[in-house]
Amino acid sequence: MKLKEIENSIDPIILERGARYRENGHILSIEEVGPGLYRAEVEGE
C-alpha cells in the first residue's frame, strides 16, 4: 500500500494528531512487524 493510500483511508484529524506527535518528538520507536504492518510506541495523550 502506498503512503497516499494510507493517508486517504485515515481521518484527517488523526493524521494531524500523528504529525504533531512526530514534530514534538513523542514517537519513541517504530518497527515493521509484517509486510505493510507497523507498530509504534508513542508517549502522550
N, C-alpha and C positions, 0 to 999 in steps of 0.2 A: 504494500500500500504506500502510495506517495504521501509526502508531508501535507500537501494541499488537500488531498482527500481526507486525511485525518482532521485537519483544521475545519473542513466543511462539515464534518459529522459531529463536532463538539459545539456546544452553546458558546457564543461569543463572550459571555460573562465569565465562563470557566476558563477560556483561553486567556482573557485579560488577567484573571487572578494568577494563572500559571506564569504569565510573563512577569508580573510583579514579584512573585516568589523568586524567579530566576534572577531578576535585576537586583534584588535585595539580598542575594546570597543564601536563600533559605533551602535550596536544593542541596542536600548533603551528599547524596550519591544517586547514581542511575546506572542500571545494568540491563542488558538484553538477556532475557531469560528463555527466549524461544524466538523463532522466526517472526519478526514483527510484534513481539510482545516484550514490553519493558516494565521494570519495577523501579520506583524511585522512593527514596527516603527524603522527606521534607520536614522542616520544623515551622510551626506557626499555627494559626487557627483557621 
